[in-house]
């Protein structure tokens, strides 16, 4: 279990990762996580698992960690778990029809909302319709707590059979952003990768929204020094978003892969080359904000190929990089020729 603890202004954030959990031992590990959180007097704001489709009894054990916990079905033979937990303030559930699908909490300067496992309303509708419904559901949930999509700083989009309809999805997201005038303000950071869900919907989604209480908190898009804006090739997300507050800076880097400055895929059929390129891009973004690898508090590494994880670890050893606090998932990325992708957050306290 990897744990990163960030202490700031009367609260603490825990970023917890447990990887390579066997299906047979998963329930035992879930219990250990709950015991750890109880010992720290911390409550989970987000719990995400990547792994094979669980049996009902395992899904029930997983939901005991948090009723809003989401499971993303991947090609992993084992289970990888990522948790974000908060100590020092109360978490308030966001409910609809008896189901909890998110939490809010606040510090001295802002309110935070984390939604996860958001699904479309009509699972038999065309996939593009399901995509629009999912964004509308997230927007409606934000409205119930006095927020709007303009407060969203990051989204997670796990899209079933992504390579079959990524263009349709991008058009649906673009239409929603245009209708809600998101392009007039901050376009959120995002990850969009493959991943089935337990409801067999076309996609499931999550988001992080931050509502400032005063003028001391602001969020702004951060460009990638080594890549063009994703908007230039039709994907509506910012390469990264930084939230600046009196007690910390939070940098959220979108799902990042081996994409050149001109927008094409680099290092075709070369996993090592794509891994190296991806880390170069990530480090350039971190450095542009005065950060480095030790500031990373959470990451997810996405692999298309089964040998992606050991190859990535070999690259880490070769470069002398610290192991990122990360979860791992194996499935398709948004382009058929991309073999590797990383998303990460970094926090620097004042």
C-alpha positions in Angstrom: 0.0 0.0 0.0 1.4 3.4 -1.1 0.2 6.4 0.9 0.9 10.0 0.2 -0.4 12.4 2.9 -0.7 16.1 2.2 -1.3 18.3 5.2 -2.7 21.9 4.8 -4.8 24.4 6.6 -6.4 22.1 9.2 -7.1 19.2 6.9 -5.1 16.3 5.4 -5.5 14.5 2.1 -4.6 10.9 1.7 -3.8 9.4 -1.7 -3.8 5.6 -1.3 -2.8 3.0 -3.9 -2.9 -0.8 -3.6 -1.9 -2.7 -6.7 -1.7 -6.3 -7.9 -4.4 -7.5 -5.6 -5.5 -11.0 -6.4 -9.2 -11.5 -6.8 -9.1 -14.2 -4.1 -7.5 -11.8 -1.6 -9.4 -8.6 -2.6 -12.0 -8.6 0.1 -9.2 -8.9 2.7 -7.4 -5.9 1.2 -10.6 -3.9 1.1 -11.0 -4.5 4.8 -7.5 -3.4 5.5 -8.1 -0.1 3.6 -11.2 0.5 5.8 -9.2 -0.1 8.9 -6.4 2.2 7.8 -8.9 5.0 7.1 -10.6 4.5 10.4 -7.3 4.7 12.2 -6.5 8.0 10.5 -10.1 9.3 11.1 -10.3 9.9 7.3 -13.2 9.5 5.0 -13.0 8.4 1.4 -14.1 11.1 -1.2 -13.2 8.8 -4.1 -12.6 5.1 -4.5 -11.8 3.6 -7.9 -10.9 0.0 -8.7 -9.5 -1.4 -12.0 -9.8 -5.1 -12.6 -11.9 -8.0 -14.0 -15.6 -8.0 -13.6 -16.3 -8.8 -9.9 -18.7 -11.4 -8.5 -21.6 -10.0 -6.5 -20.1 -10.8 -3.2 -16.8 -9.0 -4.1 -18.7 -6.0 -5.4 -20.6 -5.8 -2.1 -17.3 -5.9 -0.1 -15.9 -3.2 -2.4 -18.9 -0.9 -1.8 -18.3 -1.1 1.9 -15.3 1.1 1.5 -17.6 3.8 0.1 -21.1 3.6 -1.3 -20.0 5.8 -4.2 -17.0 3.6 -5.1 -16.7 2.9 -8.9 -15.3 -0.3 -10.6 -13.8 0.0 -14.0 -13.6 -3.3 -15.8 -10.2 -3.7 -17.4 -8.0 -6.5 -18.8 -6.0 -6.7 -15.6 -5.8 -10.2 -14.1 -5.4 -8.5 -10.7 -7.1 -5.5 -9.1 -5.6 -2.0 -8.7 -7.2 0.4 -6.2 -6.9 4.2 -5.9 -8.4 6.1 -3.0 -8.6 9.8 -2.1 -9.5 10.4 1.5 -9.9 13.5 3.7 -9.1 14.0 7.3 -10.2 17.0 9.4 -13.6 17.9 7.9 -16.9 16.3 7.3 -17.9 14.8 3.9 -21.5 15.3 2.8 -23.0 12.7 0.4 -24.6 13.6 -2.9 -27.6 11.4 -3.3 -30.3 10.7 -5.9 -33.1 8.2 -5.5 -31.3 6.6 -2.5 -28.0 6.2 -4.3 -24.8 8.0 -3.3 -22.6 9.0 -6.2 -20.4 11.6 -4.8 -19.2 13.8 -1.8 -18.6 17.4 -1.0 -16.3 18.9 1.6 -14.8 22.3 2.2 -11.8 24.0 3.6 -11.3 27.6 4.5 -11.2 28.8 0.9 -13.3 26.5 -1.3 -15.9 23.8 -1.6 -14.9 20.6 -3.3 -17.2 18.1 -5.1 -16.1 14.7 -6.3 -18.6 12.6 -8.4 -17.8 9.1 -9.7 -19.5 6.3 -11.4 -22.0 8.6 -13.2 -24.0 6.7 -15.9 -26.4 7.7 -18.6 -30.2 7.4 -17.9 -31.1 5.3 -20.9 -28.7 2.4 -21.4 -30.4 1.3 -24.6 -30.1 4.7 -26.3 -27.5 5.3 -29.0 -24.0 5.8 -27.6 -23.8 9.5 -28.5 -27.1 10.0 -26.7 -25.7 8.2 -23.7 -22.7 10.4 -23.7 -24.8 13.6 -23.7 -27.0 12.1 -20.9 -23.9 11.4 -18.8 -22.8 15.0 -19.0 -26.3 16.2 -18.3 -26.5 14.0 -15.2 -23.2 15.4 -13.9 -24.4 18.9 -14.5 -27.7 18.2 -12.7 -25.9 16.7 -9.7 -23.7 19.9 -9.5 -26.8 22.0 -9.7 -28.3 20.3 -6.7 -25.4 21.4 -4.5 -25.2 25.0 -5.9 -22.4 24.4 -8.5 -22.3 24.4 -12.2 -20.1 22.7 -14.8 -18.1 25.9 -14.8 -16.7 24.8 -11.5 -15.4 21.5 -12.9 -11.6 21.3 -13.1 -11.2 17.7 -14.1 -13.2 14.8 -15.6 -12.7 11.1 -15.9 -14.3 9.3 -18.8 -14.2 5.5 -19.1 -15.7 4.7 -22.5 -16.7 1.2 -23.5 -15.2 0.2 -26.9 -13.7 3.7 -27.2 -12.0 3.0 -30.6 -15.4 2.3 -32.2 -17.0 5.7 -31.4 -14.4 8.1 -30.0 -15.3 10.6 -32.7 -19.0 10.5 -31.8 -18.1 10.9 -28.1 -15.9 13.9 -28.9 -18.8 15.5 -30.8 -21.2 14.9 -28.0 -18.8 16.4 -25.4 -18.2 19.4 -27.8 -22.0 19.9 -28.1 -22.5 19.8 -24.4 -19.6 22.3 -23.8 -20.9 24.6 -26.5 -24.4 24.5 -25.0 -23.2 25.2 -21.5 -20.6 27.8 -22.7 -17.7 25.9 -21.2 -15.5 27.1 -24.0 -16.0 30.7 -22.7 -14.2 29.8 -19.5 -12.0 27.0 -18.2 -12.0 23.8 -20.2 -11.4 21.0 -17.7 -8.4 18.6 -17.7 -9.6 15.1 -18.5 -8.8 11.5 -19.1 -10.7 9.5 -21.8 -9.8 5.9 -22.1 -11.5 2.5 -22.6 -13.2 0.7 -19.7 -16.3 -1.3 -19.3 -18.7 -0.7 -16.4 -20.9 -3.0 -14.3 -24.1 -1.5 -15.8 -23.0 -2.2 -19.4 -23.5 1.4 -20.3 -21.7 3.1 -23.1 -19.5 5.0 -20.6 -19.2 6.0 -17.0 -17.8 9.3 -15.8 -16.5 11.2 -12.8 -15.4 14.8 -12.1 -13.8 17.1 -9.6 -15.4 20.5 -9.1 -14.0 23.3 -6.9 -16.1 26.4 -5.9 -14.1 29.2 -4.5 -15.4 30.9 -1.4 -13.4 34.1 -2.0 -11.1 35.6 -4.5 -8.1 33.7 -3.1 -8.7 30.5 -5.1 -8.5 30.4 -8.9 -8.1 27.7 -11.6 -6.4 28.1 -14.9 -5.5 26.0 -17.8 -1.8 25.0 -18.2 -0.4 24.3 -21.6 2.0 21.5 -22.4 5.4 22.8 -23.5 5.9 19.7 -25.8 2.4 19.3 -27.2 -0.2 21.3 -29.0 -3.6 22.0 -27.4 -5.9 19.0 -27.6 -8.6 21.3 -29.0 -6.6 21.7 -32.1 -7.4 18.0 -33.1 -11.0 18.0 -31.8 -10.7 16.8 -28.2 -12.2 19.2 -25.7 -9.9 19.2 -22.7 -7.0 21.2 -21.3 -3.6 19.5 -21.2 -3.5 20.4 -17.5 -5.3 22.6 -15.0 -3.7 24.3 -11.9 -5.7 25.4 -8.9 -4.0 28.0 -6.8 -5.1 28.5 -3.2 -3.5 30.3 -0.3 -2.1 27.1 1.3 -1.3 25.0 -1.8 -1.1 24.6 -5.6 -2.8 21.6 -7.2 -1.7 20.6 -10.7 -3.9 18.1 -12.5 -2.4 16.7 -15.7 -4.8 15.1 -18.2 -4.3 11.7 -19.6 -1.0 12.1 -21.5 0.5 9.9 -24.2 3.1 9.9 -26.9 1.7 12.7 -29.1 3.9 15.1 -30.9 3.8 18.9 -31.0 1.9 18.7 -34.3 -0.7 16.3 -32.9 0.3 13.0 -34.4 1.3 9.8 -32.5 5.1 9.4 -31.9 7.0 6.1 -31.8 4.6 3.9 -33.6 4.7 0.2 -32.4 7.5 1.2 -29.9 6.3 0.9 -26.3 9.7 2.0 -24.8 9.7 5.0 -27.1 6.1 5.9 -26.1 6.9 5.5 -22.4 9.9 7.8 -22.7 8.1 10.4 -24.7 5.1 10.4 -22.2 7.4 11.0 -19.2 9.3 13.7 -21.1 5.9 15.5 -21.7 4.8 15.0 -18.1 8.0 16.3 -16.7 8.0 19.4 -18.9 4.5 20.3 -17.6 5.6 19.7 -14.0 8.7 21.8 -14.5 6.7 24.6 -16.1 4.9 25.0 -12.8 8.0 24.7 -10.6 7.2 21.1 -9.7 9.0 17.8 -10.0 8.4 14.0 -9.5 8.4 14.2 -5.7 5.4 16.5 -5.8 3.2 13.9 -7.5 0.6 12.6 -5.1 -1.5 10.3 -7.4 -1.3 8.8 -10.9 -2.9 6.2 -13.1 -0.8 4.4 -15.7 -2.8 2.9 -18.6 -1.3 0.2 -20.7 -2.6 -1.3 -23.9 -0.3 -4.3 -23.8 0.1 -6.9 -21.0 3.8 -6.3 -20.7 3.3 -2.5 -20.3 3.8 -2.5 -16.6 7.1 -4.3 -16.3 8.4 -2.3 -19.3 7.4 0.9 -17.6 9.2 -0.2 -14.3 12.3 -0.9 -16.3 12.2 2.6 -17.8 11.9 4.0 -14.2 14.9 2.0 -13.1 16.9 3.1 -16.1 16.2 6.8 -15.5 16.5 6.6 -11.8 12.9 8.0 -11.4 11.0 7.4 -8.2 8.1 5.0 -8.5 5.0 7.1 -8.8 2.1 6.6 -6.4 -0.1 5.0 -9.0 -2.9 2.6 -9.9 -2.5 0.5 -13.1 -5.1 -0.4 -15.8 -4.9 -2.4 -19.0 -7.1 -1.4 -21.9 -7.3 0.6 -25.1 -6.4 4.3 -25.1 -8.2 6.9 -27.3 -6.1 6.0 -30.4 -5.4 2.6 -31.7 -1.7 3.3 -32.1 -1.2 4.6 -28.5 0.3 2.0 -26.2 0.7 3.9 -23.0 -0.9 6.9 -21.1 -0.5 8.5 -17.7 -2.6 10.9 -15.8 -1.3 12.5 -12.6 -1.8 15.1 -9.9 0.9 17.0 -8.1 0.5 19.3 -5.0 2.9 21.8 -3.6 2.0 23.3 -0.2 2.8 26.9 0.4 
